[in-house]
């Protein structure tokens, strides 16, 4: 996915920093919107879908941590990067516990922010790939369910059909690699039996 397909919302009450970040992120190829404070950011998030939010920690009214918590209530898949001039271990722990993807301490170089954004985009790509994999597995298991039902009817009620492992409920989280492999092998094994079933 190209960088400009990811939408980023920058929230900061500092006009100069907000303009600097906006110009830099646009130059890196991303679609950018800005908000002057937390409430404005939330209004924009309710009106439009964003992938990443970059927010200052210390802002009048709603601070960055409060905004982070509200964002996660709206959409847990949005990645939030917090910028802070008051970087402490306690602040970092609170941010991560509240669901922040990462935080950057002031003063920082623009290339530091660029790396964090690139890493965040890579995580978003992986999340999309895993969601696609789950959709494919559910489709395959739907076909498997039909095939097993047909096979059970063909062999009569006395023959026991070994049940397949249940597919996890819809989830935005990635399946563990081992489980992915188990599901793929199971799906492949049964799908390859379809010609034999149809021929009988």
Secondary structure, DSSP 4 states (H G I P E B T S, - for coil): --GGGSEEEEE-S-HHHHHHHHHHHHHTT-EEEEESSHHHHHHHHHHS--SEEEEESS-SSS-HHHHHHHHHHH-TTSEEEEEESS--HHHHHHHHHTT-SEEEESS--HHHHHHHHHHHHHHHHHHHHHHHHHHHHHHHHHHHHHHHHHHHHHH-TTSPPPPPPPPPPP-SSPPPHHHHHHHHHHHHHHHTTHHHHHH-
